[in-house]
Amino acid sequence: MRLRADIYVSALVRRVFSAGDFAAVEKKGAEEAGAIFIRQRFRDGLETLYAPAPQSFFDEESSGDRLFEVRLERAEPDRVREMLERERKFDPDLWIVELEADEISELIPMAG
């Protein structure tokens, strides 16, 4: 069984803060099962956008886990904002979490 989105986001934010970095919830979505998008901001002004991985990456063993994929890597903030606006039109119940951390590979599980 998959963790509720609000619990997952809360745990992620706490883990980021405990690592000495910054996190904020930019947009709250559906508490139970909203899709979670993660904006990683870098000191040079660029951003990486992580999105939920497609269902094809899941197998029976990982069906309860959340997996992410890189949607935009080290892109201009305007490109990330535009992509998130398109996603919001498609799914208004999504979550957007903003992180200011140099390394998040240990914080979020990535799809193979």
C-alpha positions as protocol buffer text, in pm:
chain_id: "A"
residue {
  index: 1
  type: MET
  ca { x: 0 y: 0 z: 0 }
}
residue {
  index: 2
  type: ARG
  ca { x: 129 y: 344 z: -95 }
}
residue {
  index: 3
  type: LEU
  ca { x: 179 y: 622 z: 161 }
}
residue {
  index: 4
  type: ARG
  ca { x: -68 y: 908 z: 140 }
}
residue {
  index: 5
  type: ALA
  ca { x: 71 y: 1205 z: -51 }
}
residue {
  index: 6
  type: ASP
  ca { x: 49 y: 1442 z: 246 }
}
residue {
  index: 7
  type: ILE
  ca { x: 246 y: 1204 z: 468 }
}
residue {
  index: 8
  type: TYR
  ca { x: 508 y: 1145 z: 198 }
}
residue {
  index: 9
  type: VAL
  ca { x: 555 y: 1519 z: 141 }
}
residue {
  index: 10
  type: SER
  ca { x: 575 y: 1588 z: 515 }
}
residue {
  index: 11
  type: ALA
  ca { x: 844 y: 1321 z: 557 }
}
residue {
  index: 12
  type: LEU
  ca { x: 1037 y: 1453 z: 256 }
}
residue {
  index: 13
  type: VAL
  ca { x: 1035 y: 1809 z: 390 }
}
residue {
  index: 14
  type: ARG
  ca { x: 1159 y: 1692 z: 730 }
}
residue {
  index: 15
  type: ARG
  ca { x: 1438 y: 1487 z: 573 }
}
residue {
  index: 16
  type: VAL
  ca { x: 1552 y: 1787 z: 369 }
}
residue {
  index: 17
  type: PHE
  ca { x: 1557 y: 2013 z: 675 }
}
residue {
  index: 18
  type: SER
  ca { x: 1741 y: 1750 z: 880 }
}
residue {
  index: 19
  type: ALA
  ca { x: 2012 y: 1747 z: 611 }
}
residue {
  index: 20
  type: GLY
  ca { x: 2055 y: 2123 z: 660 }
}
residue {
  index: 21
  type: ASP
  ca { x: 1881 y: 2226 z: 338 }
}
residue {
  index: 22
  type: PHE
  ca { x: 1554 y: 2410 z: 267 }
}
residue {
  index: 23
  type: ALA
  ca { x: 1217 y: 2278 z: 150 }
}
residue {
  index: 24
  type: ALA
  ca { x: 871 y: 2426 z: 104 }
}
residue {
  index: 25
  type: VAL
  ca { x: 537 y: 2309 z: -24 }
}
residue {
  index: 26
  type: GLU
  ca { x: 458 y: 2537 z: -317 }
}
residue {
  index: 27
  type: LYS
  ca { x: 119 y: 2376 z: -388 }
}
residue {
  index: 28
  type: LYS
  ca { x: -82 y: 2131 z: -183 }
}
residue {
  index: 29
  type: GLY
  ca { x: -273 y: 1869 z: -374 }
}
residue {
  index: 30
  type: ALA
  ca { x: -502 y: 1582 z: -290 }
}
residue {
  index: 31
  type: GLU
  ca { x: -407 y: 1449 z: 52 }
}
residue {
  index: 32
  type: GLU
  ca { x: -458 y: 1083 z: -30 }
}
residue {
  index: 33
  type: ALA
  ca { x: -318 y: 1031 z: -377 }
}
residue {
  index: 34
  type: GLY
  ca { x: -208 y: 1353 z: -545 }
}
residue {
  index: 35
  type: ALA
  ca { x: 84 y: 1332 z: -787 }
}
residue {
  index: 36
  type: ILE
  ca { x: 401 y: 1485 z: -641 }
}
residue {
  index: 37
  type: PHE
  ca { x: 635 y: 1705 z: -846 }
}
residue {
  index: 38
  type: ILE
  ca { x: 966 y: 1818 z: -699 }
}
residue {
  index: 39
  type: ARG
  ca { x: 1148 y: 2137 z: -802 }
}
residue {
  index: 40
  type: GLN
  ca { x: 1515 y: 2132 z: -710 }
}
residue {
  index: 41
  type: ARG
  ca { x: 1664 y: 2481 z: -716 }
}
residue {
  index: 42
  type: PHE
  ca { x: 2037 y: 2535 z: -752 }
}
residue {
  index: 43
  type: ARG
  ca { x: 2252 y: 2829 z: -647 }
}
residue {
  index: 44
  type: ASP
  ca { x: 2319 y: 2922 z: -1010 }
}
residue {
  index: 45
  type: GLY
  ca { x: 1948 y: 2986 z: -1065 }
}
residue {
  index: 46
  type: LEU
  ca { x: 1875 y: 2671 z: -1264 }
}
residue {
  index: 47
  type: GLU
  ca { x: 1623 y: 2404 z: -1163 }
}
residue {
  index: 48
  type: THR
  ca { x: 1564 y: 2033 z: -1207 }
}
residue {
  index: 49
  type: LEU
  ca { x: 1208 y: 1904 z: -1216 }
}
residue {
  index: 50
  type: TYR
  ca { x: 1128 y: 1555 z: -1089 }
}
residue {
  index: 51
  type: ALA
  ca { x: 793 y: 1402 z: -1179 }
}
residue {
  index: 52
  type: PRO
  ca { x: 617 y: 1077 z: -1094 }
}
residue {
  index: 53
  type: ALA
  ca { x: 760 y: 792 z: -1300 }
}
residue {
  index: 54
  type: PRO
  ca { x: 529 y: 623 z: -1552 }
}
residue {
  index: 55
  type: GLN
  ca { x: 353 y: 306 z: -1440 }
}
residue {
  index: 56
  type: SER
  ca { x: 575 y: 100 z: -1670 }
}
residue {
  index: 57
  type: PHE
  ca { x: 860 y: 140 z: -1418 }
}
residue {
  index: 58
  type: PHE
  ca { x: 662 y: -34 z: -1144 }
}
residue {
  index: 59
  type: ASP
  ca { x: 655 y: -404 z: -1078 }
}
residue {
  index: 60
  type: GLU
  ca { x: 458 y: -603 z: -823 }
}
residue {
  index: 61
  type: GLU
  ca { x: 728 y: -560 z: -557 }
}
residue {
  index: 62
  type: SER
  ca { x: 749 y: -181 z: -589 }
}
residue {
  index: 63
  type: SER
  ca { x: 379 y: -113 z: -645 }
}
residue {
  index: 64
  type: GLY
  ca { x: 352 y: 66 z: -309 }
}
residue {
  index: 65
  type: ASP
  ca { x: 655 y: 289 z: -360 }
}
residue {
  index: 66
  type: ARG
  ca { x: 670 y: 629 z: -524 }
}
residue {
  index: 67
  type: LEU
  ca { x: 928 y: 654 z: -799 }
}
residue {
  index: 68
  type: PHE
  ca { x: 1042 y: 971 z: -973 }
}
residue {
  index: 69
  type: GLU
  ca { x: 1203 y: 1057 z: -1304 }
}
residue {
  index: 70
  type: VAL
  ca { x: 1383 y: 1368 z: -1421 }
}
residue {
  index: 71
  type: ARG
  ca { x: 1150 y: 1569 z: -1643 }
}
residue {
  index: 72
  type: LEU
  ca { x: 1376 y: 1875 z: -1691 }
}
residue {
  index: 73
  type: GLU
  ca { x: 1740 y: 1886 z: -1585 }
}
residue {
  index: 74
  type: ARG
  ca { x: 1915 y: 2210 z: -1487 }
}
residue {
  index: 75
  type: ALA
  ca { x: 1672 y: 2418 z: -1689 }
}
residue {
  index: 76
  type: GLU
  ca { x: 1572 y: 2784 z: -1668 }
}
residue {
  index: 77
  type: PRO
  ca { x: 1300 y: 2849 z: -1405 }
}
residue {
  index: 78
  type: ASP
  ca { x: 1059 y: 2972 z: -1674 }
}
residue {
  index: 79
  type: ARG
  ca { x: 1071 y: 2634 z: -1852 }
}
residue {
  index: 80
  type: VAL
  ca { x: 1002 y: 2454 z: -1525 }
}
residue {
  index: 81
  type: ARG
  ca { x: 716 y: 2691 z: -1445 }
}
residue {
  index: 82
  type: GLU
  ca { x: 562 y: 2639 z: -1790 }
}
residue {
  index: 83
  type: MET
  ca { x: 578 y: 2261 z: -1759 }
}
residue {
  index: 84
  type: LEU
  ca { x: 420 y: 2273 z: -1414 }
}
residue {
  index: 85
  type: GLU
  ca { x: 140 y: 2495 z: -1545 }
}
residue {
  index: 86
  type: ARG
  ca { x: 64 y: 2238 z: -1816 }
}
residue {
  index: 87
  type: GLU
  ca { x: 63 y: 1963 z: -1554 }
}
residue {
  index: 88
  type: ARG
  ca { x: -172 y: 2168 z: -1332 }
}
residue {
  index: 89
  type: LYS
  ca { x: -423 y: 2200 z: -1618 }
}
residue {
  index: 90
  type: PHE
  ca { x: -414 y: 1824 z: -1660 }
}
residue {
  index: 91
  type: ASP
  ca { x: -419 y: 1740 z: -1286 }
}
residue {
  index: 92
  type: PRO
  ca { x: -527 y: 2018 z: -1048 }
}
residue {
  index: 93
  type: ASP
  ca { x: -474 y: 1787 z: -746 }
}
residue {
  index: 94
  type: LEU
  ca { x: -97 y: 1764 z: -783 }
}
residue {
  index: 95
  type: TRP
  ca { x: 159 y: 1863 z: -521 }
}
residue {
  index: 96
  type: ILE
  ca { x: 461 y: 2083 z: -592 }
}
residue {
  index: 97
  type: VAL
  ca { x: 749 y: 2064 z: -346 }
}
residue {
  index: 98
  type: GLU
  ca { x: 1040 y: 2304 z: -378 }
}
residue {
  index: 99
  type: LEU
  ca { x: 1384 y: 2203 z: -252 }
}
residue {
  index: 100
  type: GLU
  ca { x: 1702 y: 2405 z: -223 }
}
residue {
  index: 101
  type: ALA
  ca { x: 1958 y: 2131 z: -193 }
}
residue {
  index: 102
  type: ASP
  ca { x: 2265 y: 2041 z: -395 }
}
residue {
  index: 103
  type: GLU
  ca { x: 2209 y: 1665 z: -374 }
}
residue {
  index: 104
  type: ILE
  ca { x: 1875 y: 1488 z: -335 }
}
residue {
  index: 105
  type: SER
  ca { x: 1952 y: 1144 z: -479 }
}
residue {
  index: 106
  type: GLU
  ca { x: 1924 y: 984 z: -135 }
}
residue {
  index: 107
  type: LEU
  ca { x: 1597 y: 1164 z: -58 }
}
residue {
  index: 108
  type: ILE
  ca { x: 1379 y: 1050 z: -347 }
}
residue {
  index: 109
  type: PRO
  ca { x: 1368 y: 708 z: -516 }
}
residue {
  index: 110
  type: MET
  ca { x: 1445 y: 731 z: -886 }
}
residue {
  index: 111
  type: ALA
  ca { x: 1309 y: 503 z: -1157 }
}
residue {
  index: 112
  type: GLY
  ca { x: 1568 y: 289 z: -1331 }
}
